[in-house]
Amino acid sequence: MNRSASEIARIVSGFAEGAADVVLSGAEVDSRNVEPGDLFVALRGSRSDGHAFVDEALAVAGAALVRFDAELDTIPSGRALIRVEDPLKAYWTLALNERRERGWTVVAITGSVGKTTTKEMLAGILAADRAVGSTSGNRNSTLGLPAEVLSQPEGIELFVAETGMSRAGELDVMGVILEPEVLLYTTIAPVHREFFSSIEGIVEAKAELLGHLDANGTLVINADDPHQADFPARTPATLLRYGSRDADARIEDLVDRGLQGSRFSLHLPSGSVSVELPLAGRHQAENFLAAATAAHAFDVGVDTVAAVASSLQAAPRRGRIHRHDSGATIVDDSYNASPLAVRRLLELLAAEPNRRIAVLGEMYELGESAAEAHREVGREAAGAADLLITVGGDDAAKIAEAARAAGLSDHAVHEATDAEDAAELLGNLLESRDIVLIKGSRGVGLDRTVDLLIEGSET
């Protein structure tokens, strides 16, 4: 974005006060994260109202988007207020306007697992010969995504956007903004059960993006996911299927090299190539297959795909590997957790030959299925780990209880109350050849466990 406050006011049907000629180059909804040139969007949330932080934000930001009736202090020199009836709707309108005027080709990625890693892989492949922008971090919501759209640098041709949701209707909002030419689905699984009564409800919420896909665009689906079987009938877009042996894109002859990654033959409609992927876990090969299939929609050659694969590294907190001072190997997958995602990482851990330690935090937003989901993870951990540390409250205790019932001895199961407690426990247990998997929902904060362990260590 490169617009004056007065231009923005015109786009969102508001009016500007103060320095109406101040130029804005980005947007932010969290006053703690604003940077010079940002537009701070003051939103009313369930816990706080962003209007209470406008003065703080304007110490840095160039302008603030606020309600018409907001009573605020004097506008600082060189700053502006843009007053509108509804700041959230104005924020979405501004993002849609930016997307249309910039003329990007947009790829939207959604699903229940692997979205961020697949997004990073696809952006890396496309960037081999194009100017590519993408969403960053966990900015995949109706609040974070517009900020990413409004903060992209000049000159990009393609925009790769991760889209997530917790409730029905959220992907519809993001679809309106993105109007994607390519829509890629990773696996759909029963997550966010706190807000959905059934997997069918989750599938329908994920399908909201289909109505926004360009009719002349491309739909990329997981051929092995039955939840996506009827998606092609909902859009006239060109179809690409990845996964099974009869799919348009598939992997054959996979050699799992554990923490060293995998080697396989990648088959795309344009040809076949041998791939060396230095990311641990079979699930990473599946993520790469999804990204490579979407890249085919842009006529990216198989040799380019293979060359990019060899240089990839895991995104932060999503399978990145660190070396502890003790010599132990730490697999940091602390960004988030769902039953399926935990299962995939436990499969990776189970294949390791040395002592295996699983540090598992609670999984959130599972609703009525939470108790059984945590027990199932405990049973699976018993078969994959030699030592187990659970982190959190009642649901973490269910993981521990089920692991003991499934055969892990009492002395092999430890229960930590929080991330710091888990780090202390691990610090006293680690030996030179240990393999440690750390995974839990974001709210558990297991990233702090990782940071405490590797501070000053080689990564």
Secondary structure in CASP SS format (residue, H / E / C, confidence):
PFRMAT SS
TARGET T0000
AUTHOR 0000-0000-0000
METHOD secondary structure of the structure
MODEL  1
M C 1.00
N C 1.00
R E 1.00
S E 1.00
A H 1.00
S H 1.00
E H 1.00
I H 1.00
A H 1.00
R H 1.00
I H 1.00
V C 1.00
S C 1.00
G C 1.00
F E 1.00
A E 1.00
E E 1.00
G E 1.00
A C 1.00
A C 1.00
D C 1.00
V C 1.00
V E 1.00
L E 1.00
S C 1.00
G E 1.00
A E 1.00
E E 1.00
V C 1.00
D C 1.00
S H 1.00
R H 1.00
N H 1.00
V C 1.00
E C 1.00
P C 1.00
G C 1.00
D E 1.00
L E 1.00
F E 1.00
V E 1.00
A C 1.00
L C 1.00
R E 1.00
G C 1.00
S C 1.00
R C 1.00
S C 1.00
D E 1.00
G H 1.00
H H 1.00
A H 1.00
F H 1.00
V H 1.00
D H 1.00
E H 1.00
A H 1.00
L C 1.00
A C 1.00
V C 1.00
A C 1.00
G C 1.00
A E 1.00
A E 1.00
L E 1.00
V E 1.00
R E 1.00
F C 1.00
D C 1.00
A C 1.00
E C 1.00
L C 1.00
D C 1.00
T C 1.00
I C 1.00
P C 1.00
S C 1.00
G C 1.00
R C 1.00
A E 1.00
L E 1.00
I E 1.00
R E 1.00
V E 1.00
E C 1.00
D C 1.00
P H 1.00
L H 1.00
K H 1.00
A H 1.00
Y H 1.00
W H 1.00
T H 1.00
L H 1.00
A H 1.00
L H 1.00
N H 1.00
E H 1.00
R H 1.00
R H 1.00
E H 1.00
R H 1.00
G C 1.00
W C 1.00
T E 1.00
V E 1.00
V E 1.00
A E 1.00
I E 1.00
T E 1.00
G C 1.00
S C 1.00
V C 1.00
G C 1.00
K H 1.00
T H 1.00
T H 1.00
T H 1.00
K H 1.00
E H 1.00
M H 1.00
L H 1.00
A H 1.00
G H 1.00
I H 1.00
L H 1.00
A C 1.00
A C 1.00
D C 1.00
R C 1.00
A C 1.00
V E 1.00
G E 1.00
S E 1.00
T C 1.00
S C 1.00
G C 1.00
N C 1.00
R C 1.00
N C 1.00
S C 1.00
T C 1.00
L C 1.00
G H 1.00
L H 1.00
P H 1.00
A H 1.00
E H 1.00
V H 1.00
L H 1.00
S C 1.00
Q C 1.00
P C 1.00
E C 1.00
G C 1.00
I C 1.00
E C 1.00
L E 1.00
F E 1.00
V E 1.00
A E 1.00
E E 1.00
T C 1.00
G C 1.00
M C 1.00
S C 1.00
R C 1.00
A C 1.00
G C 1.00
E H 1.00
L H 1.00
D H 1.00
V H 1.00
M H 1.00
G H 1.00
V H 1.00
I H 1.00
L H 1.00
E C 1.00
P C 1.00
E C 1.00
V E 1.00
L E 1.00
L E 1.00
Y E 1.00
T C 1.00
T C 1.00
I C 1.00
A C 1.00
P C 1.00
V C 1.00
H C 1.00
R C 1.00
E C 1.00
F C 1.00
F C 1.00
S C 1.00
S C 1.00
I H 1.00
E H 1.00
G H 1.00
I H 1.00
V H 1.00
E H 1.00
A H 1.00
K H 1.00
A H 1.00
E H 1.00
L H 1.00
L H 1.00
G H 1.00
H H 1.00
L C 1.00
D C 1.00
A C 1.00
N C 1.00
G C 1.00
T E 1.00
L E 1.00
V E 1.00
I E 1.00
N E 1.00
A C 1.00
D C 1.00
D C 1.00
P H 1.00
H H 1.00
Q H 1.00
A C 1.00
D C 1.00
F H 1.00
P H 1.00
A H 1.00
R H 1.00
T C 1.00
P C 1.00
A C 1.00
T E 1.00
L E 1.00
L E 1.00
R E 1.00
Y E 1.00
G E 1.00
S C 1.00
R C 1.00
D C 1.00
A C 1.00
D C 1.00
A E 1.00
R E 1.00
I E 1.00
E E 1.00
D E 1.00
L E 1.00
V E 1.00
D E 1.00
R C 1.00
G H 1.00
L H 1.00
Q H 1.00
G C 1.00
S E 1.00
R E 1.00
F E 1.00
S E 1.00
L E 1.00
H E 1.00
L E 1.00
P C 1.00
S C 1.00
G E 1.00
S E 1.00
V E 1.00
S E 1.00
V E 1.00
E E 1.00
L E 1.00
P C 1.00
L C 1.00
A C 1.00
G C 1.00
R H 1.00
H H 1.00
Q H 1.00
A H 1.00
E H 1.00
N H 1.00
F H 1.00
L H 1.00
A H 1.00
A H 1.00
A H 1.00
T H 1.00
A H 1.00
A H 1.00
H H 1.00
A C 1.00
F C 1.00
D C 1.00
V C 1.00
G C 1.00
V H 1.00
D H 1.00
T H 1.00
V H 1.00
A H 1.00
A H 1.00
V H 1.00
A H 1.00
S C 1.00
S C 1.00
L C 1.00
Q C 1.00
A C 1.00
A C 1.00
P C 1.00
R C 1.00
R C 1.00
G C 1.00
R E 1.00
I E 1.00
H E 1.00
R E 1.00
H C 1.00
D C 1.00
S C 1.00
G C 1.00
A C 1.00
T E 1.00
I E 1.00
V E 1.00
D E 1.00
D E 1.00
S C 1.00
Y C 1.00
N C 1.00
A C 1.00
S C 1.00
P H 1.00
L H 1.00
A H 1.00
V H 1.00
R H 1.00
R H 1.00
L H 1.00
L H 1.00
E H 1.00
L H 1.00
L H 1.00
A H 1.00
A C 1.00
E C 1.00
P C 1.00
N C 1.00
R C 1.00
R E 1.00
I E 1.00
A E 1.00
V E 1.00
L E 1.00
G E 1.00
E C 1.00
M C 1.00
Y C 1.00
E C 1.00
L C 1.00
G H 1.00
E H 1.00
S H 1.00
A H 1.00
A H 1.00
E H 1.00
A H 1.00
H H 1.00
R H 1.00
E H 1.00
V H 1.00
G H 1.00
R H 1.00
E H 1.00
A H 1.00
A H 1.00
G H 1.00
A H 1.00
A C 1.00
D C 1.00
L E 1.00
L E 1.00
I E 1.00
T E 1.00
V E 1.00
G C 1.00
G C 1.00
D H 1.00
D H 1.00
A H 1.00
A H 1.00
K H 1.00
I H 1.00
A H 1.00
E H 1.00
A H 1.00
A H 1.00
R H 1.00
A H 1.00
A C 1.00
G C 1.00
L C 1.00
S C 1.00
D H 1.00
H H 1.00
A H 1.00
V E 1.00
H E 1.00
E E 1.00
A E 1.00
T C 1.00
D C 1.00
A H 1.00
E H 1.00
D H 1.00
A H 1.00
A H 1.00
E H 1.00
L H 1.00
L H 1.00
G H 1.00
N H 1.00
L H 1.00
L C 1.00
E C 1.00
S C 1.00
R C 1.00
D C 1.00
I E 1.00
V E 1.00
L E 1.00
I E 1.00
K E 1.00
G C 1.00
S C 1.00
R H 1.00
G H 1.00
V H 1.00
G C 1.00
L H 1.00
D H 1.00
R H 1.00
T H 1.00
V H 1.00
D H 1.00
L H 1.00
L H 1.00
I H 1.00
E C 1.00
G C 1.00
S C 1.00
E C 1.00
T C 1.00
END
